[in-house]
């Protein structure tokens, strides 16, 4: 067997193939998972060989009631009663996925016309101030020896709560006050903690 390493850049179709993890091994024209073998060969259920990119936006706001500040996080509810961060498949370094933006565009469209113009400007500022929290390999059950998920995590923080409090999102999303008792996976808790720390809202 001959093993070799090369830098995989952009395909003829414009598909970005570079990994957040740097260079990865390629053998017999098949990319090799940079974290090692999973026990499952091939592409599996993922769309692409090698890295498959997604974005996890962490939308947060500060709610003020009776002199107290509470940070809330936009999360999805799952069938088993747990919470998870929204995740959108996309391209490498896609900070603001179109599907995520559409959620807020649709919510803004439901408000009265005078408020819409204000909210559009305000949410534009929130999105422009997005901060990358993390990027790299994402541990996932669908990862194989030759195909894997990589994730970009971005924080969008409405510190004055001038936007998010006015918006009614679809039923699958909730604004959640995250505590130690909130049921979610370890990765979500880690990303939220890091995002709030960056925004000076964490411990």
C-alpha positions, 0 to 999 in steps of 0.5 A, spaced: 500 500 500 502 506 498 499 512 502 500 519 501 498 526 503 496 532 499 492 538 499 485 538 497 483 545 495 477 546 490 473 542 485 472 544 478 465 545 480 467 550 485 466 545 491 471 547 497 474 540 499 479 543 504 478 541 511 478 545 518 483 540 520 488 541 515 491 536 510 488 529 510 490 523 507 488 520 501 488 513 499 486 510 492 482 516 491 478 516 497 479 521 503 481 518 510 477 521 516 483 525 520 481 522 527 482 515 525 477 509 523 470 509 525 469 501 522 464 504 517 467 505 510 465 509 504 461 515 504 455 512 508 449 517 509 453 523 508 453 527 501 460 528 500 466 524 500 471 527 505 469 533 509 461 535 509 460 542 512 455 545 516 454 551 520 451 551 528 448 558 529 448 560 536 443 566 537 442 569 544 439 575 547 439 578 554 432 579 557 431 584 563 426 583 568 425 587 574 432 589 574 435 582 573 438 579 566 437 573 563 441 570 557 436 566 553 438 561 547 435 559 541 434 552 541 430 546 537 426 541 541 427 534 539 422 528 540 425 525 546 424 532 550 431 534 549 434 541 546 439 542 541 442 547 537 440 548 530 444 546 525 444 547 517 448 544 512 452 548 507 459 550 504 465 551 508 466 558 512 458 559 511 457 564 517 450 565 515 446 560 512 440 562 508 436 557 511 437 560 518 436 567 515 430 566 512 427 564 519 428 571 521 426 574 515 419 570 515 418 572 523 420 579 521 415 579 515 409 577 520 410 584 524 407 591 522 410 595 517 413 600 521 416 595 526 419 591 520 423 596 517 426 597 524 427 590 525 431 589 518 436 594 520 437 591 527 438 584 525 442 586 520 447 589 525 446 583 529 448 578 523 454 583 521 457 582 528 457 575 528 463 571 532 466 565 530 466 560 536 469 554 534 470 550 527 473 543 526 471 536 526 464 534 529 463 527 532 457 524 529 454 517 528 454 518 520 461 519 520 465 514 516 472 512 514 471 516 508 466 521 509 465 526 515 462 532 518 465 539 520 462 544 523 463 552 524 459 555 530 458 562 530 455 567 535 449 572 534 448 576 540 442 581 541 445 584 547 440 589 548 434 585 545 431 590 540 430 584 535 429 577 538 423 579 543 419 582 537 419 575 533 415 569 533 419 563 530 416 557 528 414 552 533 420 547 533 424 553 536 424 556 543 428 561 547 431 557 553 434 559 559 440 554 559 441 551 566 445 545 569 439 541 569 437 543 561 437 536 557 442 537 551 448 534 549 455 535 551 457 539 545 451 543 545 453 545 552 460 546 550 459 551 544 453 555 548 458 556 554 464 558 549 459 563 546 457 566 552 464 567 555 466 570 548 460 575 549 462 576 556 455 573 558 458 567 561 461 565 568 
